[in-house]
Amino acid sequence: MTLNPADTAFCDHLAALLPTDILCTPEARYLEEPRGRFAGIGGVLARPRTVEQVASVVRACNVARVGVVPYGGGTGLVGGQVQPERPAPVILSLERMNRVRDVRPLENVIVAEAGTILADVQSAAEAQERLFPLSLGSEGSARIGGNLATNAGGVNVLRYGNARDLCLGLEAVLPNGDIWRGLTRLRKDNTGYDLRNLLVGAEGTLGVITAAALKLFPRPSSVGTALMVVKSPEAALKLLAMARDEVGEGVSSFELLHRQGLEFVQEVLPDVRVPFEDFPEWTALIEFGLAQDANDALERVFSAGLEADLVSDGLIAQSDSQRMAFWGLREAIPQANKIVGSIASHDISLPLDELPGFISKARGALAELGPLRVNCFGHLGDGNLHFNVFPAAGRHRGEYDNIRAQVTDIVHELVYVCSGSFSAEHGLGRMKVADLERYGDPTRLAAMRAIKLALDPNGIMNPGAVLRA
């Protein structure tokens, strides 16, 4: 289906349907994405305040066959929020739809508009002595609509699940401009096809999420956080099993950190303290959230790990400030990665039993290409690794442009062989469309295309993202 540009004539028509301050020329920030791999274009920026205004924009675009690129916080890492190809689309920002509409602590439910910043959802829950557990490094700028559209993960997936698992209901605008008012707070609702689960993770290709009913949880009365030096990824997995045997679902987070990440932090972020004089090869960052003393449970797990020769050293946070320092170190690693500049970054997931073998094989295969540095870290508890490849010390990533595709092919081929996924929590965007075609199950891919055609026959919603336009 051929799309038309959001040209002057169309923008004049759209302006007549909306209040005077909704449309404007997009600033540079709406045309950029954090990794700098894509430069977007946009005929006009729409910043509606209500779901009815969103519906007016989408309806007009559908009739005129003009593309719509939904925009949240702009923190996506796979190019889903920018369109580099012409014709120029309407960029639809949800930033003005940023109200927390309702909090029901007895039901453990919060209702927030799509443009609400994730940290503000967390704060609104905390004010009612509840927990909204979705937590990411970008939570100060990421917006909940984008988190849902990409089915965001983060550090608490092990215990609470992805964004999809935290969503009860949605309000959304479908590609024809119809409003779906599905903000149910029900935990049980078996009434046919689940449109909610189609829209969550669809990256704006099947409609625009405008509000969500989200699950809340009781706040753990005791939170304990520790850094434990582990001998290998295999040892880390055994330690995870020990931790779950000790506290069950009380394990909130279990992160694996490699020495290379700590070295990058020391190199480019010297103000961030790394609490080891000699950097260990592998470290586990573990957090428990319990009704009883979490630090006592961490000490028991550390002692058992020491006795089993899985760990050799460890630090248990003795205060909130020390706990935040541990997490500050974890969140500094992606910041340092960005400053150093990767040749290729990979957001992958694997069955837990396959993780150690994959890490060893991938590092060995990449070593055959020459001197490269690998920073492998991430959410070990749910099998999600960020496997990022960097230039040799003193060299720039631009010198490796000729092998960047080869690096990614090596990593993704091994992921496929290990029955993993080449996209764990960042989504597909525009960056991984070809990977889906290469590695995706053909039957599933055909079903996805059929769903897209049924809901968006004119192909206006985020054209080129997830599925090839």
Salt bridges, closest charged atoms under 4 A:
ASP21 OD2 - ARG49 NH1 2.78
ASP21 OD2 - ARG96 NH1 3.98
GLU27 OE1 - ARG29 NE 3.34
GLU52 OE2 - ARG181 NH2 3.38
GLU95 OE1 - ARG29 NH2 3.62
GLU95 OE1 - ARG47 NH1 3.95
ASP102 OD2 - ARG104 NE 2.62
GLU107 OE2 - ARG104 NH1 3.96
GLU107 OE1 - ARG185 NE 2.66
GLU113 OE2 - ARG99 NH2 3.08
GLU113 OE2 - ARG101 NE 3.16
GLU171 OE1 - ARG101 NH2 3.12
ASP194 OD2 - ARG196 NH2 2.78
GLU246 OE2 - ARG300 NE 2.63
GLU249 OE2 - ARG244 NH2 3.14
GLU255 OE1 - ARG330 NE 2.76
GLU255 OE2 - HIS379 ND1 2.74
GLU263 OE2 - ARG259 NE 3.38
GLU281 OE2 - HIS258 NE2 2.93
GLU281 OE1 - ARG259 NH1 2.72
GLU287 OE1 - ARG323 NE 2.94
ASP309 OD1 - LYS231 NZ 2.50
ASP347 OD1 - HIS386 ND1 3.71
ASP347 OD2 - HIS426 ND1 3.79
GLU399 OE1 - ARG395 NE 3.02
ASP409 OD1 - ARG438 NH1 3.03
GLU413 OE2 - ARG438 NH2 2.70
GLU425 OE2 - HIS379 NE2 3.05
GLU425 OE2 - HIS386 NE2 3.00
ASP435 OD1 - HIS412 ND1 3.47
GLU437 OE2 - ARG449 NH2 3.98
GLU437 OE1 - ARG468 NH2 2.68
ASP456 OD2 - LYS452 NZ 2.72
